[in-house]
Amino acid sequence: MLEDLRAYWAFHRHPSLLFPNVGRGDNTPEVLAKRMHCATSTMPHN
């Protein structure tokens, strides 16, 4: 599990959020990673 979490974080490299809220939009890897890196809140947990 730790390896999976490290790989997930390496994909988006958000400075403070492990699970950033990406919202909706283009989901190509490059665009998704950029949105994840710039997120201002965590993904919803409900």
Phi and psi in radians as a Rosetta constraint file:
Dihedral C 1 N 2 CA 2 C 2 CIRCULARHARMONIC -1.060 0.35
Dihedral N 2 CA 2 C 2 N 3 CIRCULARHARMONIC -0.713 0.35
Dihedral C 2 N 3 CA 3 C 3 CIRCULARHARMONIC -1.099 0.35
Dihedral N 3 CA 3 C 3 N 4 CIRCULARHARMONIC -0.698 0.35
Dihedral C 3 N 4 CA 4 C 4 CIRCULARHARMONIC -1.123 0.35
Dihedral N 4 CA 4 C 4 N 5 CIRCULARHARMONIC -0.745 0.35
Dihedral C 4 N 5 CA 5 C 5 CIRCULARHARMONIC -1.130 0.35
Dihedral N 5 CA 5 C 5 N 6 CIRCULARHARMONIC -0.691 0.35
Dihedral C 5 N 6 CA 6 C 6 CIRCULARHARMONIC -1.112 0.35
Dihedral N 6 CA 6 C 6 N 7 CIRCULARHARMONIC -0.719 0.35
Dihedral C 6 N 7 CA 7 C 7 CIRCULARHARMONIC -1.150 0.35
Dihedral N 7 CA 7 C 7 N 8 CIRCULARHARMONIC -0.704 0.35
Dihedral C 7 N 8 CA 8 C 8 CIRCULARHARMONIC -1.091 0.35
Dihedral N 8 CA 8 C 8 N 9 CIRCULARHARMONIC -0.816 0.35
Dihedral C 8 N 9 CA 9 C 9 CIRCULARHARMONIC -1.117 0.35
Dihedral N 9 CA 9 C 9 N 10 CIRCULARHARMONIC -0.710 0.35
Dihedral C 9 N 10 CA 10 C 10 CIRCULARHARMONIC -1.079 0.35
Dihedral N 10 CA 10 C 10 N 11 CIRCULARHARMONIC -0.499 0.35
Dihedral C 10 N 11 CA 11 C 11 CIRCULARHARMONIC -1.153 0.35
Dihedral N 11 CA 11 C 11 N 12 CIRCULARHARMONIC -0.787 0.35
Dihedral C 11 N 12 CA 12 C 12 CIRCULARHARMONIC -1.858 0.35
Dihedral N 12 CA 12 C 12 N 13 CIRCULARHARMONIC -0.462 0.35
Dihedral C 12 N 13 CA 13 C 13 CIRCULARHARMONIC 0.834 0.35
Dihedral N 13 CA 13 C 13 N 14 CIRCULARHARMONIC 0.794 0.35
Dihedral C 13 N 14 CA 14 C 14 CIRCULARHARMONIC -1.180 0.35
Dihedral N 14 CA 14 C 14 N 15 CIRCULARHARMONIC 2.393 0.35
Dihedral C 14 N 15 CA 15 C 15 CIRCULARHARMONIC -1.149 0.35
Dihedral N 15 CA 15 C 15 N 16 CIRCULARHARMONIC -0.398 0.35
Dihedral C 15 N 16 CA 16 C 16 CIRCULARHARMONIC -2.450 0.35
Dihedral N 16 CA 16 C 16 N 17 CIRCULARHARMONIC -0.169 0.35
Dihedral C 16 N 17 CA 17 C 17 CIRCULARHARMONIC -1.947 0.35
Dihedral N 17 CA 17 C 17 N 18 CIRCULARHARMONIC 2.270 0.35
Dihedral C 17 N 18 CA 18 C 18 CIRCULARHARMONIC -1.420 0.35
Dihedral N 18 CA 18 C 18 N 19 CIRCULARHARMONIC -0.631 0.35
Dihedral C 18 N 19 CA 19 C 19 CIRCULARHARMONIC -2.139 0.35
Dihedral N 19 CA 19 C 19 N 20 CIRCULARHARMONIC 1.344 0.35
Dihedral C 19 N 20 CA 20 C 20 CIRCULARHARMONIC -1.261 0.35
Dihedral N 20 CA 20 C 20 N 21 CIRCULARHARMONIC 2.589 0.35
Dihedral C 20 N 21 CA 21 C 21 CIRCULARHARMONIC -1.432 0.35
Dihedral N 21 CA 21 C 21 N 22 CIRCULARHARMONIC 2.039 0.35
Dihedral C 21 N 22 CA 22 C 22 CIRCULARHARMONIC -1.639 0.35
Dihedral N 22 CA 22 C 22 N 23 CIRCULARHARMONIC -0.284 0.35
Dihedral C 22 N 23 CA 23 C 23 CIRCULARHARMONIC 1.227 0.35
Dihedral N 23 CA 23 C 23 N 24 CIRCULARHARMONIC -2.826 0.35
Dihedral C 23 N 24 CA 24 C 24 CIRCULARHARMONIC -1.907 0.35
Dihedral N 24 CA 24 C 24 N 25 CIRCULARHARMONIC 2.750 0.35
Dihedral C 24 N 25 CA 25 C 25 CIRCULARHARMONIC 2.577 0.35
Dihedral N 25 CA 25 C 25 N 26 CIRCULARHARMONIC -2.797 0.35
Dihedral C 25 N 26 CA 26 C 26 CIRCULARHARMONIC -1.050 0.35
Dihedral N 26 CA 26 C 26 N 27 CIRCULARHARMONIC 2.288 0.35
Dihedral C 26 N 27 CA 27 C 27 CIRCULARHARMONIC -1.960 0.35
Dihedral N 27 CA 27 C 27 N 28 CIRCULARHARMONIC 0.457 0.35
Dihedral C 27 N 28 CA 28 C 28 CIRCULARHARMONIC -1.165 0.35
Dihedral N 28 CA 28 C 28 N 29 CIRCULARHARMONIC 2.601 0.35
Dihedral C 28 N 29 CA 29 C 29 CIRCULARHARMONIC -0.915 0.35
Dihedral N 29 CA 29 C 29 N 30 CIRCULARHARMONIC -0.735 0.35
Dihedral C 29 N 30 CA 30 C 30 CIRCULARHARMONIC -1.142 0.35
Dihedral N 30 CA 30 C 30 N 31 CIRCULARHARMONIC -0.806 0.35
Dihedral C 30 N 31 CA 31 C 31 CIRCULARHARMONIC -1.210 0.35
Dihedral N 31 CA 31 C 31 N 32 CIRCULARHARMONIC -0.727 0.35
Dihedral C 31 N 32 CA 32 C 32 CIRCULARHARMONIC -1.092 0.35
Dihedral N 32 CA 32 C 32 N 33 CIRCULARHARMONIC -0.783 0.35
Dihedral C 32 N 33 CA 33 C 33 CIRCULARHARMONIC -1.071 0.35
Dihedral N 33 CA 33 C 33 N 34 CIRCULARHARMONIC -0.695 0.35
Dihedral C 33 N 34 CA 34 C 34 CIRCULARHARMONIC -1.138 0.35
Dihedral N 34 CA 34 C 34 N 35 CIRCULARHARMONIC -0.768 0.35
Dihedral C 34 N 35 CA 35 C 35 CIRCULARHARMONIC -1.105 0.35
Dihedral N 35 CA 35 C 35 N 36 CIRCULARHARMONIC -0.688 0.35
Dihedral C 35 N 36 CA 36 C 36 CIRCULARHARMONIC -1.121 0.35
Dihedral N 36 CA 36 C 36 N 37 CIRCULARHARMONIC -0.730 0.35
Dihedral C 36 N 37 CA 37 C 37 CIRCULARHARMONIC -1.148 0.35
Dihedral N 37 CA 37 C 37 N 38 CIRCULARHARMONIC -0.534 0.35
Dihedral C 37 N 38 CA 38 C 38 CIRCULARHARMONIC -1.703 0.35
Dihedral N 38 CA 38 C 38 N 39 CIRCULARHARMONIC 0.051 0.35
Dihedral C 38 N 39 CA 39 C 39 CIRCULARHARMONIC -1.038 0.35
Dihedral N 39 CA 39 C 39 N 40 CIRCULARHARMONIC 2.620 0.35
Dihedral C 39 N 40 CA 40 C 40 CIRCULARHARMONIC -1.954 0.35
Dihedral N 40 CA 40 C 40 N 41 CIRCULARHARMONIC -0.022 0.35
Dihedral C 40 N 41 CA 41 C 41 CIRCULARHARMONIC -2.562 0.35
Dihedral N 41 CA 41 C 41 N 42 CIRCULARHARMONIC 2.904 0.35
Dihedral C 41 N 42 CA 42 C 42 CIRCULARHARMONIC -1.416 0.35
Dihedral N 42 CA 42 C 42 N 43 CIRCULARHARMONIC 2.797 0.35
Dihedral C 42 N 43 CA 43 C 43 CIRCULARHARMONIC -1.180 0.35
Dihedral N 43 CA 43 C 43 N 44 CIRCULARHARMONIC 2.572 0.35
Dihedral C 43 N 44 CA 44 C 44 CIRCULARHARMONIC -1.065 0.35
Dihedral N 44 CA 44 C 44 N 45 CIRCULARHARMONIC 2.570 0.35
Dihedral C 44 N 45 CA 45 C 45 CIRCULARHARMONIC -2.035 0.35
Dihedral N 45 CA 45 C 45 N 46 CIRCULARHARMONIC 0.344 0.35
